[in-house]
């Protein structure tokens, strides 16, 4: 995903910064990471407070298979819905939730 596209997509929450990580980007606001782009997939931070809402929106929690035990490891990020990738208003709402979840987890 193009950096300018991401800045436009998240403009509703204010300025963001992008840092390269794992072949993608970490997306930050005021030093708090609230989203990542991995393999051209946008993932938003979540927690127990927003999990049900994310799932109801069709978002899927990101998992990978751990090398040590071969079991799925759930990460605190959910796939952004396709509709939000073309709708800055919808993304602003989701980004605010993701940022709140990120701040809660940092506490």
MARKE-367890 format. One line per field, with one value per residue: y, z, x of N, C-alpha, C, CB in turn; residue number from 1. Coordinates in steps of 0.001 Angstrom, whole numbers, padded with zeros to 6 digits. Atoms other than C-alpha are relative to their C-alpha. Last residue first. Glycine has a CB too. Layout:
REM MARKE-367890
n_v	c(Y | ...)
n_w	c(Z | ...)
n_u	c(X | ...)
ca_v	c(Y | ...)
ca_w	c(Z | ...)
ca_u	c(X | ...)
c_v	c(Y | ...)
c_w	c(Z | ...)
c_u	c(X | ...)
cb_v	c(Y | ...)
cb_w	c(Z | ...)
cb_u	c(X | ...)
seq	c(NUM | ...)
REM end
This chain:
REM MARKE-367890
n_v	c(-000404 | -000613 | 001060 | 000837 | -000766 | -000071 | 001333 | 000156 | -000843 | 000660 | 001183 | -000503 | -000421 | 001178 | 000622 | -000883 | 000279 | 001299 | -000181 | -000627 | -000926 | -001014 | -000363 | -001109 | -001229 | -000562 | 000386 | -001113 | -000485 | 000529 | -000789 | -000983 | -001309 | -001137 | -001066 | -001386 | -000370 | 000194 | 001050 | 000897 | 000943 | -000115 | 001265 | 000693 | 001086 | 000509 | -000162 | 001278 | -000050 | 000910 | -000742 | -000280 | 001241 | 000288 | -000965 | 000385 | 001247 | -000213 | -001004 | 000617 | 000634 | 000249 | 000465 | -000998 | 000609 | -000945 | 000154 | -000828 | 000624 | 001167 | 000515 | 000456 | 000788 | 000410 | 000801 | 001207 | 001051 | -000448 | -001360 | -000594 | -001291 | -000260 | -001239 | -000872 | -000104 | 001299 | 001159 | 001310 | 000545 | 001371 | 000272 | 001308 | 000455 | -000899 | 000063 | -000342 | -001451 | -000261 | 000871 | -000492 | -001309 | 000234 | 000568 | -001134 | -000843 | -001245 | -001187)
n_w	c(-001421 | -000404 | -000170 | -001164 | -001216 | -000131 | -000424 | -001401 | -000787 | -000032 | -000867 | -001370 | -000465 | -000375 | -001137 | -001152 | -000533 | -000680 | -001185 | -001101 | -000692 | 000969 | 000774 | -000653 | 000161 | 001341 | 001007 | 000277 | 001380 | 000818 | 001198 | -000289 | -000247 | 000344 | -000967 | 000358 | -000323 | 001168 | -000261 | -001084 | 000425 | -000742 | -000627 | 000710 | -000691 | 000657 | -000810 | -000452 | -000170 | 000941 | 001233 | 000606 | 000613 | 001162 | 001034 | 000514 | 000766 | 001365 | 000024 | -000383 | -001306 | -000709 | -001379 | -001038 | -001235 | -001101 | -000746 | 000589 | 001288 | 000262 | 001343 | 000749 | 001196 | -000033 | 001180 | -000309 | -000541 | -001251 | -000281 | -001338 | 000132 | -001212 | -000769 | 000154 | 001417 | 000532 | -000880 | 000627 | -000188 | 000483 | 000496 | -000355 | 000621 | -000155 | -001394 | -000953 | -000245 | -001438 | -000599 | 000377 | -000665 | -001427 | -000140 | 000174 | -001203 | 000168 | 000000)
n_u	c(000112 | -001266 | -000998 | 000349 | -000307 | -001460 | -000464 | 000417 | -000891 | -001306 | 000143 | 000163 | -001319 | -000778 | 000663 | -000230 | -001332 | 000052 | 000843 | -000731 | 000896 | 000421 | -001188 | -000696 | 000782 | -000199 | 000997 | 000911 | 000001 | 001086 | 000296 | 001053 | -000592 | 000859 | -000228 | 000330 | 001375 | 000848 | 000980 | -000392 | -001038 | -001258 | -000336 | -001060 | -000693 | -001197 | -001215 | -000532 | -001445 | -000649 | -000277 | 001305 | 000467 | -000838 | 000380 | 001318 | -000049 | 000506 | 001066 | 001277 | -000074 | 001237 | -000154 | 000254 | 000477 | 000088 | 001246 | 001060 | 000356 | -000834 | 000215 | -001168 | 000283 | 001402 | 000325 | 000762 | -000851 | -000628 | 000418 | -000037 | 000674 | 000748 | -000068 | 001167 | 000332 | 000407 | -000153 | -000145 | -001344 | -000163 | -001343 | -000544 | -001248 | -001143 | -000454 | 001045 | -000007 | 000054 | 000994 | 001333 | 000148 | 000240 | 001349 | 000914 | -000019 | -000729 | 000849)
ca_v	c(001252 | 000400 | -002036 | 000689 | 003072 | 000495 | -000228 | 003500 | 003800 | 000848 | 002342 | 005714 | 003934 | 002141 | 005384 | 007108 | 004113 | 004423 | 008124 | 007496 | 005073 | 003111 | 000856 | 000894 | -001223 | -003887 | -004468 | -003993 | -007272 | -007592 | -007125 | -008298 | -011436 | -014975 | -017722 | -020887 | -024021 | -025502 | -025816 | -023862 | -022317 | -020656 | -020674 | -017189 | -015410 | -012154 | -011668 | -011439 | -008389 | -009105 | -006040 | -008314 | -009564 | -006022 | -005264 | -008435 | -007713 | -004053 | -004276 | -007543 | -005849 | -004477 | -003015 | -002647 | -004713 | -003475 | -006167 | -005355 | -008198 | -006711 | -003221 | -002382 | -000449 | 001307 | 001961 | 004766 | 007347 | 010299 | 008411 | 005369 | 003029 | 000165 | -000631 | -003612 | -005946 | -006913 | -003269 | 000085 | 003035 | 005222 | 008381 | 009664 | 013150 | 013542 | 011015 | 011843 | 011817 | 008026 | 007136 | 010126 | 009146 | 005522 | 006510 | 008697 | 005751 | 003414 | 000000)
ca_w	c(029836 | 026353 | 025793 | 026455 | 024089 | 021315 | 021853 | 021688 | 018473 | 016959 | 017884 | 016410 | 013301 | 012862 | 012906 | 010628 | 008283 | 007846 | 007065 | 004772 | 002646 | 000008 | 002334 | 004761 | 002431 | 002206 | 005958 | 007826 | 008954 | 012730 | 014957 | 018529 | 017384 | 017651 | 017624 | 015809 | 016905 | 015309 | 018698 | 018230 | 014840 | 015769 | 013073 | 012357 | 013283 | 012349 | 013729 | 010997 | 010337 | 009076 | 010724 | 013405 | 014083 | 014672 | 016973 | 018970 | 019282 | 020327 | 024122 | 024025 | 022110 | 018672 | 016511 | 012832 | 009986 | 006421 | 003972 | 001349 | 002583 | 006075 | 006751 | 010412 | 012593 | 015966 | 016837 | 019394 | 018940 | 018524 | 015841 | 014371 | 011397 | 011293 | 007756 | 005548 | 004952 | 008621 | 009708 | 007966 | 009959 | 009055 | 010818 | 011224 | 011279 | 012303 | 012914 | 009773 | 007630 | 008013 | 004398 | 003046 | 004975 | 003884 | 000217 | 000474 | 001911 | -000942 | 000000)
ca_u	c(-001295 | 000014 | -002852 | -005420 | -003622 | -003631 | -007329 | -008102 | -006066 | -007911 | -011278 | -010293 | -009003 | -012315 | -014305 | -011797 | -011871 | -015640 | -015260 | -012265 | -014293 | -012379 | -010369 | -013295 | -015457 | -012749 | -012939 | -009649 | -008146 | -007805 | -004757 | -004102 | -002229 | -003531 | -000880 | -001896 | -000027 | 003090 | 004772 | 008017 | 007397 | 004123 | 001460 | 000180 | -002998 | -004702 | -008183 | -010797 | -012967 | -016457 | -018033 | -019546 | -015999 | -014768 | -017695 | -017109 | -013383 | -013758 | -013423 | -011467 | -008646 | -007954 | -005227 | -006068 | -004604 | -004161 | -003073 | -000455 | 001769 | 001704 | 000390 | 000123 | -002287 | -002497 | 001136 | 001385 | 004155 | 001786 | -000125 | 001511 | 001196 | 003711 | 004656 | 005432 | 008376 | 008447 | 008635 | 009015 | 007783 | 004830 | 003731 | 000211 | -001267 | -004894 | -007640 | -009620 | -006475 | -006244 | -007080 | -005157 | -002002 | -002460 | -002825 | 000283 | 002236 | 001230 | 000000)
c_v	c(-001124 | 000371 | 000553 | -001057 | -000793 | 000745 | 000003 | -001351 | -000101 | 000795 | -000710 | -001155 | 000559 | 000367 | -001212 | -000598 | 000872 | -000319 | -001295 | 000221 | 000615 | 001077 | 001063 | 000458 | 001212 | 001341 | 000716 | -000453 | 001143 | 000605 | -000719 | 000934 | 001023 | 001303 | 001199 | 000958 | 001442 | 000332 | -000272 | -001178 | -001048 | -001076 | 000143 | -001296 | -000488 | -001057 | -000684 | 000250 | -001321 | 000004 | -000874 | 000754 | 000188 | -001246 | -000225 | 000921 | -000382 | -001277 | 000191 | 000980 | -000566 | -000605 | -000181 | -000626 | 001076 | -000678 | 000944 | -000212 | 000693 | -000663 | -001125 | -000390 | -000424 | -000826 | -000495 | -000735 | -001293 | -001115 | 000347 | 001351 | 000547 | 001389 | -000154 | 001276 | 000853 | 000056 | -001248 | -001076 | -001388 | -000418 | -001479 | -000054 | -001382 | -000605 | 000902 | -000093 | 000420 | 001487 | 000301 | -000801 | 000602 | 001314 | -000194 | -000449 | 001187 | 000872 | 001237)
c_w	c(000924 | 001489 | 000447 | 000241 | 001256 | 001265 | 000219 | 000544 | 001485 | 000854 | 000151 | 000987 | 001420 | 000566 | 000496 | 001249 | 001205 | 000631 | 000795 | 001259 | 001202 | 000632 | -001052 | -000785 | 000597 | -000165 | -001322 | -001035 | -000146 | -001400 | -000820 | -001173 | 000215 | 000400 | -000451 | 001172 | -000415 | 000229 | -001170 | 000166 | 001072 | -000416 | 000645 | 000749 | -000861 | 000875 | -000702 | 000769 | 000617 | 000087 | -001038 | -001328 | -000682 | -000730 | -001285 | -001125 | -000592 | -000825 | -001387 | -000093 | 000324 | 001363 | 000635 | 001381 | 001069 | 001195 | 001197 | 000646 | -000650 | -001275 | -000183 | -001402 | -000625 | -001221 | 000130 | -001291 | 000353 | 000667 | 001372 | 000029 | 001400 | -000165 | 001333 | 000783 | -000276 | -001472 | -000710 | 001075 | -000625 | 000227 | -000347 | -000452 | 000510 | -000611 | 000250 | 001456 | 001051 | 000348 | 001489 | 000703 | -000307 | 000757 | 001475 | 000148 | -000110 | 001255 | 000000)
c_u	c(000400 | -000007 | 001340 | 001077 | -000343 | 000389 | 001511 | 000464 | -000343 | 000990 | 001341 | -000115 | -000066 | 001361 | 000796 | -000621 | 000304 | 001351 | -000105 | -000843 | 000708 | -000867 | -000300 | 001229 | 000718 | -000723 | 000261 | -001022 | -000995 | 000089 | -001068 | -000307 | -001125 | 000687 | -000830 | 000240 | -000262 | -001462 | -000939 | -000966 | 000295 | 000987 | 001369 | 000282 | 001151 | 000658 | 001173 | 001293 | 000468 | 001513 | 000707 | 000163 | -001351 | -000508 | 000801 | -000455 | -001353 | -000109 | -000610 | -001161 | -001374 | 000276 | -001368 | 000097 | -000106 | -000652 | 000046 | -001370 | -001190 | -000485 | 001001 | -000454 | 001321 | -000403 | -001434 | -000336 | -000703 | 000791 | 000561 | -000701 | -000222 | -000594 | -000721 | 000220 | -001226 | -000407 | -000503 | 000156 | 000035 | 001438 | 000069 | 001451 | 000420 | 001251 | 001203 | 000408 | -001022 | -000030 | -000193 | -001092 | -001377 | -000183 | -000329 | -001456 | -000953 | -000112 | 000885)
cb_v	c(000446 | 001250 | -000773 | -000683 | 001331 | 000682 | -001073 | 000132 | 001461 | -000173 | -000978 | 000909 | 001046 | -000908 | -000418 | 001410 | 000211 | -001120 | 000484 | 001314 | -000719 | -000651 | -001232 | -000405 | -000162 | -000989 | 000314 | 001261 | -001143 | 000301 | 000232 | 000823 | 000427 | -000121 | 000364 | 000093 | -000187 | -001397 | 000361 | 000774 | 000752 | -000084 | -001171 | 000888 | -001165 | 001145 | -000590 | -000961 | 001216 | 000343 | 001235 | 000819 | -001103 | -000190 | 001437 | 000011 | -001123 | 000968 | 001320 | -000553 | 001006 | -000912 | 000991 | 000643 | -001147 | 001259 | -001486 | -000283 | -001488 | -000999 | 001122 | -001202 | 000804 | 001219 | -001198 | 000347 | 000498 | 000525 | 000158 | 000155 | -000129 | -000113 | 001162 | -000707 | -001361 | -000544 | 000212 | -000014 | -000054 | -000126 | 000393 | -001157 | 001012 | 000317 | -001433 | -000869 | 000748 | -000641 | -001452 | -000072 | 000979 | -000796 | -001351 | 000660 | 000504 | 000759 | 000005)
cb_w	c(000328 | -000852 | -001294 | -000210 | 000002 | -001226 | -001051 | 000130 | -000472 | -001428 | -000573 | 000101 | -000950 | -001194 | -000378 | -000260 | -001074 | -000987 | -000405 | -000458 | 000447 | -001141 | -000671 | 001404 | 000652 | -001065 | 000500 | -000502 | -000985 | 000648 | -000852 | 001196 | -001186 | 000696 | 000119 | -000460 | 001507 | -000459 | 001199 | 001300 | -000349 | 001501 | -001030 | -000121 | 000327 | -000303 | 001435 | -001200 | 000889 | -001385 | 000307 | 000974 | 001047 | 000428 | 000509 | 001126 | 000878 | -000719 | 000498 | 001414 | 001098 | -000812 | 000827 | -000194 | 000459 | -000415 | 000456 | -001474 | 000197 | 001194 | -001105 | 000719 | -001017 | 000100 | -000165 | 000784 | 001187 | 000965 | -000052 | 000472 | -000785 | 001294 | -000798 | 000469 | -000565 | 000815 | 001334 | -000966 | 001522 | -001506 | 001051 | -000643 | 000265 | 001477 | 000373 | -000220 | -001294 | 000671 | -000193 | -001528 | -000456 | 000610 | -000761 | -001379 | 000262 | -001226 | 001225)
cb_u	c(-001430 | 000278 | 000174 | -001380 | -000763 | 000623 | -000383 | -001541 | -000084 | 000551 | -001060 | -001241 | 000588 | 000174 | -001430 | -000579 | 001058 | -000409 | -001402 | 000552 | -001294 | -000752 | 000581 | 000411 | -001374 | -000490 | -001425 | 000779 | -000341 | -001384 | 001287 | 000396 | 000927 | -001385 | 001534 | -001463 | -000277 | 000109 | -000806 | 000087 | 001278 | -000258 | -000022 | 001289 | -000970 | 000988 | -000200 | 000243 | 000418 | -000405 | 000853 | -000880 | -000093 | 001473 | 000208 | -001032 | 000500 | 000889 | 000533 | 000088 | 000474 | -000904 | 000853 | -001379 | 000940 | -000790 | -000216 | -000101 | -000317 | -000030 | 000161 | 000707 | -000869 | -000886 | 000992 | -001293 | 000672 | -001057 | -001571 | 001442 | -001359 | 000903 | -000602 | -001295 | -000213 | -001144 | -000761 | 001212 | 000393 | -000387 | 001099 | -000830 | 001116 | 000238 | 000349 | -001157 | -000272 | 001178 | 000399 | -000192 | 001128 | 001160 | -000117 | 000215 | 001411 | -000521 | -000961)
seq	c(107 | 106 | 105 | 104 | 103 | 102 | 101 | 100 | 99 | 98 | 97 | 96 | 95 | 94 | 93 | 92 | 91 | 90 | 89 | 88 | 87 | 86 | 85 | 84 | 83 | 82 | 81 | 80 | 79 | 78 | 77 | 76 | 75 | 74 | 73 | 72 | 71 | 70 | 69 | 68 | 67 | 66 | 65 | 64 | 63 | 62 | 61 | 60 | 59 | 58 | 57 | 56 | 55 | 54 | 53 | 52 | 51 | 50 | 49 | 48 | 47 | 46 | 45 | 44 | 43 | 42 | 41 | 40 | 39 | 38 | 37 | 36 | 35 | 34 | 33 | 32 | 31 | 30 | 29 | 28 | 27 | 26 | 25 | 24 | 23 | 22 | 21 | 20 | 19 | 18 | 17 | 16 | 15 | 14 | 13 | 12 | 11 | 10 | 9 | 8 | 7 | 6 | 5 | 4 | 3 | 2 | 1)
REM end
